[in-house]
Amino acid sequence: MSGHLFVIAAPSGAGKTSLVRALCAADENIRVATSHTTRPPRPGETNGIDYHFVDRATFDAMEQDGQFLESALVFENAYGTSLSAVDAVFAGGGDVILEIDWQGAAIVRERSPGLTSIFVLPPSRDTLKHRLEERGQDEPEVIARRLAQAIDDISRHSSFDHVIVNDEFDTALAELSEIVRATREGIERRKRDVAMLVERLTR
């Protein structure tokens, strides 16, 4: 790999997608390796940009053929990052960021131990619930499931190199950009102490 590999994960609704989009818009040297998924597109999503939307048979065939760097099942939908998508970004001379869940992050960490991993936390459970409702994409029962799953997701934060609290978006984006810059320059950054926040989010 000629560039750096970044992995970013978060509970649903924490805002990682918005952060990644803003980072890539501001930094031409980092790009997302677009994942494949079997879930249907949400309003406003574009095939090949937000995700490669495929049916389950196609996904399973790719998985059996060893085409994925990582894959995971989330809410009955399969997600995976293809090796070709990662290679295409590296071939262009840039850094790669993978927007995946903690399960996928664990797989990639085993296969690429030199990566930089980032976990995004919401400032509170009320904020997380509000963001999920504000998207207007899920029924109340789905939102309830996502909130329940978020507790388990948040408990995985300690396995990541860096933790960002997405309270004020611009501040969180600046912190994400600083993590990328420090990684490129080989600068060590202390891991943020979020123990008290995690306790409030998960109790």
C-alpha positions as CSV (number, residue, x, y, z in Angstrom):
1,M,0.0,0.0,0.0
2,S,1.4,3.4,-1.0
3,G,-0.9,5.4,1.2
4,H,-2.5,5.3,4.6
5,L,-5.5,3.2,5.5
6,F,-8.1,4.8,7.9
7,V,-11.2,3.0,9.3
8,I,-14.0,5.0,10.8
9,A,-16.9,3.4,12.7
10,A,-19.8,4.5,14.9
11,P,-23.3,3.6,16.1
12,S,-26.0,4.4,13.5
13,G,-26.9,8.1,13.7
14,A,-23.6,9.3,15.3
15,G,-22.8,11.2,12.1
16,K,-19.8,9.4,10.7
17,T,-21.1,9.6,7.1
18,S,-21.4,13.4,7.2
19,L,-18.0,13.7,8.8
20,V,-16.4,11.5,6.1
21,R,-18.1,13.3,3.3
22,A,-16.9,16.7,4.7
23,L,-13.4,15.3,5.2
24,C,-13.1,14.0,1.6
25,A,-14.5,17.3,0.2
26,A,-11.8,19.3,2.0
27,D,-8.9,16.9,1.5
28,E,-8.4,15.7,-2.1
29,N,-5.7,13.2,-0.9
30,I,-8.2,10.9,0.9
31,R,-11.1,9.0,-0.7
32,V,-13.7,6.5,0.5
33,A,-13.5,2.9,-0.8
34,T,-17.2,2.5,-1.6
35,S,-18.8,-0.5,0.1
36,H,-21.2,-3.1,-1.3
37,T,-24.5,-3.7,0.5
38,T,-27.7,-5.7,0.1
39,R,-29.9,-3.1,1.7
40,P,-32.1,-1.0,-0.6
41,P,-31.0,2.6,-1.3
42,R,-32.3,5.3,1.0
43,P,-33.8,8.5,-0.5
44,G,-31.0,10.6,-2.1
45,E,-28.5,7.7,-2.3
46,T,-26.7,7.0,-5.6
47,N,-25.5,3.6,-6.7
48,G,-21.7,3.5,-7.0
49,I,-21.3,6.6,-4.9
50,D,-22.9,6.0,-1.5
51,Y,-22.8,2.2,-1.9
52,H,-22.7,-0.5,-4.6
53,F,-26.2,-1.8,-4.1
54,V,-26.4,-5.5,-5.0
55,D,-28.8,-8.4,-4.3
56,R,-27.9,-11.1,-1.8
57,A,-27.0,-13.7,-4.5
58,T,-24.4,-11.3,-6.0
59,F,-23.0,-10.4,-2.6
60,D,-22.7,-14.0,-1.5
61,A,-21.0,-14.9,-4.8
62,M,-18.4,-12.1,-4.3
63,E,-17.8,-13.3,-0.8
64,Q,-17.3,-16.9,-1.7
65,D,-14.9,-15.7,-4.4
66,G,-12.8,-13.9,-1.8
67,Q,-13.4,-10.4,-3.3
68,F,-14.0,-8.7,0.1
69,L,-11.5,-7.3,2.5
70,E,-14.2,-7.4,5.1
71,S,-17.9,-8.1,5.3
72,A,-20.5,-8.1,8.1
73,L,-24.2,-8.7,8.6
74,V,-26.0,-5.6,10.1
75,F,-29.7,-5.6,10.7
76,E,-30.2,-8.5,8.3
77,N,-28.4,-6.6,5.5
78,A,-24.9,-7.6,4.3
79,Y,-22.1,-5.0,3.9
80,G,-18.6,-5.5,2.5
81,T,-15.6,-3.6,1.2
82,S,-14.1,-5.1,-1.9
83,L,-10.4,-5.4,-2.3
84,S,-10.7,-3.8,-5.8
85,A,-12.3,-0.7,-4.3
86,V,-9.4,-0.2,-1.9
87,D,-6.7,-1.0,-4.5
88,A,-8.3,1.5,-6.9
89,V,-7.8,4.4,-4.4
90,F,-4.3,3.3,-3.5
91,A,-3.4,3.1,-7.2
92,G,-4.3,6.7,-7.6
93,G,-1.8,7.6,-4.9
94,G,-4.2,8.6,-2.2
95,D,-5.2,7.6,1.3
96,V,-8.2,5.3,1.8
97,I,-10.9,5.7,4.4
98,L,-13.3,2.9,5.1
99,E,-16.7,3.8,6.6
100,I,-17.7,0.5,8.2
101,D,-19.0,-1.0,11.4
102,W,-17.0,-2.3,14.4
103,Q,-17.2,-5.9,13.1
104,G,-15.7,-5.0,9.8
105,A,-13.1,-2.8,11.5
106,A,-12.0,-5.8,13.6
107,I,-11.5,-7.9,10.4
108,V,-9.5,-5.2,8.6
109,R,-7.4,-4.6,11.7
110,E,-6.3,-8.3,11.6
111,R,-5.5,-8.1,7.9
112,S,-3.9,-4.6,7.9
113,P,-2.4,-4.0,11.4
114,G,-0.9,-0.7,10.4
115,L,-4.2,1.0,9.8
116,T,-5.5,4.0,11.9
117,S,-8.9,3.4,13.4
118,I,-11.4,6.0,14.6
119,F,-14.6,5.7,16.5
120,V,-17.3,8.4,16.5
121,L,-19.5,8.8,19.6
122,P,-22.7,10.9,20.0
123,P,-22.8,13.4,22.9
124,S,-25.8,11.7,24.4
125,R,-28.5,9.1,23.8
126,D,-31.1,11.8,23.4
127,T,-29.0,13.4,20.6
128,L,-28.6,10.0,18.9
129,K,-32.3,9.4,19.0
130,H,-33.1,12.8,17.6
131,R,-30.6,12.4,14.8
132,L,-32.1,9.0,13.8
133,E,-35.6,10.5,13.9
134,E,-34.5,13.6,12.0
135,R,-33.3,11.4,9.1
136,G,-36.9,10.4,8.4
137,Q,-35.8,7.1,6.9
138,D,-36.8,4.5,9.5
139,E,-40.0,3.5,11.3
140,P,-40.2,3.9,15.1
141,E,-39.5,0.2,15.7
142,V,-36.4,0.3,13.5
143,I,-35.1,3.4,15.4
144,A,-35.7,1.5,18.7
145,R,-33.6,-1.4,17.4
146,R,-30.9,0.9,16.3
147,L,-30.8,2.6,19.7
148,A,-30.6,-0.7,21.4
149,Q,-27.8,-1.9,19.1
150,A,-25.9,1.4,19.7
151,I,-25.2,0.4,23.3
152,D,-23.3,-2.6,22.1
153,D,-21.6,-0.7,19.3
154,I,-20.4,2.0,21.8
155,S,-18.9,-0.6,24.1
156,R,-16.5,-1.5,21.3
157,H,-14.9,2.0,21.2
158,S,-11.9,1.0,23.3
159,S,-10.4,-1.2,20.5
160,F,-10.0,1.9,18.3
161,D,-7.0,4.2,18.1
162,H,-8.9,7.4,18.4
163,V,-12.4,8.5,19.6
164,I,-14.2,11.6,18.4
165,V,-17.3,13.0,20.1
166,N,-19.6,14.4,17.4
167,D,-21.3,17.2,19.4
168,E,-20.4,20.3,17.4
169,F,-19.9,19.1,13.8
170,D,-17.2,21.6,12.9
171,T,-15.2,20.7,16.0
172,A,-15.5,17.0,15.3
173,L,-14.5,17.5,11.6
174,A,-11.4,19.5,12.7
175,E,-10.5,16.7,15.1
176,L,-10.9,14.1,12.3
177,S,-8.8,16.2,10.0
178,E,-6.1,16.5,12.7
179,I,-6.0,12.7,13.2
180,V,-5.4,12.3,9.4
181,R,-2.7,14.9,9.4
182,A,-0.9,13.5,12.4
183,T,-1.0,10.0,10.9
184,R,0.6,11.2,7.7
185,E,3.3,13.0,9.6
186,G,3.9,10.1,12.0
187,I,2.8,12.1,15.1
188,E,1.6,10.2,18.1
189,R,-1.7,11.5,19.6
190,R,-3.0,10.5,23.0
191,K,-6.3,8.7,23.0
192,R,-9.2,10.8,24.3
193,D,-10.6,9.8,27.7
194,V,-14.3,9.2,27.1
195,A,-15.0,6.8,30.0
196,M,-17.6,9.1,31.7
197,L,-19.4,9.7,28.4
198,V,-19.5,6.0,27.5
199,E,-20.9,5.2,31.0
200,R,-23.7,7.7,30.4
201,L,-24.4,6.3,26.9
202,T,-24.5,2.7,27.9
203,R,-26.0,2.5,31.3
